[in-house]
Amino acid sequence: MGKSKSFQFDGGAGTYLGTAILALLVTVFTLGICYPYAVVLRNRWRTGHTIIDGRRLVFRGSAVGLFGNWLKWLFLSIITIGIYLFWVMPRVNKWVVENTDWE
């Protein structure tokens, strides 16, 4: 099978590493409270380097838009000893997809 021309990715290791380290540090140093900011950082990088059928993707979500739900989900995850995370991650992914658009 040949390489797809419909889907392209032009991201590099340097900017990925910088974004990933910043997202990790923000999450660790805030004990997970600012995880929405890390989600936004990573997804802005990913969509900014993704091209589908000649059109670039863009991530329009903001950390503030996820923050209220994240605090609720974090609390429920803590009191259920992490079990609630099985429901959280699909919800975070849904939010990411709903906030991804064409440039």
N, C-alpha and C positions, 0 to 999 in steps of 0.2 A: 504494500500500500504506500502511496506517495504522501508527501507532506501536504497538509491542508493549507490552502491559500485563504480560506474563509476566516480562519482564526490565527491571530498573530499576537506575539508578546514581545515587547522590546525593553523589558526591565533588565537591570544588571545587578550583579552581586554586591557591589559597593553600596548603592542606595538601599537595596533590600536589607543588608546587614545593619546599616545605620537606623533604618526605620524599625527593624525588629528589636534592636537593643534598646532604643528609646521606649518602645511600647512595653517591653519587659520591665525596664526600670520604673516606668510610671506605675505599672500594675503592682510590682513588688513593694515599692516604697510607700504606696498608699494602701497597702494590705488589701488590694483588689477593689477598693472603692472607686478608683478612677479607671477601671477596666474599660468602660465605654469610650474613653479617650483613646485607648490603645486599639480598640476595634476600629475606630474611625481612621486612625493613622494607617493601620495596615491595609484597610480597604481602599483608602484614597490612593495609596501606592499601587495596589494591585489593579484597580480599575484604570488608573492613569497610564498604565503600561499595556492594557489589553485592547486589542483592535479586532472587531468582528465585522466581516464584509466591508472593510474599509472605514468603519465608523468606530471611533474611540469611545470607551465607556467612561463614566464619571460617577463618583460616589457623592451623593447629596446629603447624606445623613450627618447629624451633629451629635456630639457627645451628650449635649443637653437633652436631645430628643430620646435618648436611651436611658439616661441617668435615673429617672424616677422608677421605671420598671426594674432596672438593674439593682437598685437598693432593695426593692421588695424581693426580687429573686435571690439576692445574696443572703438576706435574712432567712428566707425559707430554706435555702441550702445549708446554712449554718445549723438551724434547729433540726433539720432532718439528717444531719451528719453527712451531707453531700449527696444524698439520694435525689434530691430535687434537681440537681444539675442535669440529670437525664432529660428533664423537661426544659431546662433553661437554654441549653445550647441550640436545640432546634428553633426556639423562639428568637434567639439572637441571630441565627442564620436567616430566618424569615425577615427580620427587621433589615438585615444587610441587603437582601435581595430586593425588598420593597423600596430601598433607598438608592438603588443602582439604576442608572439611566444612560441614555446616549448623550454625548457631549453636544 
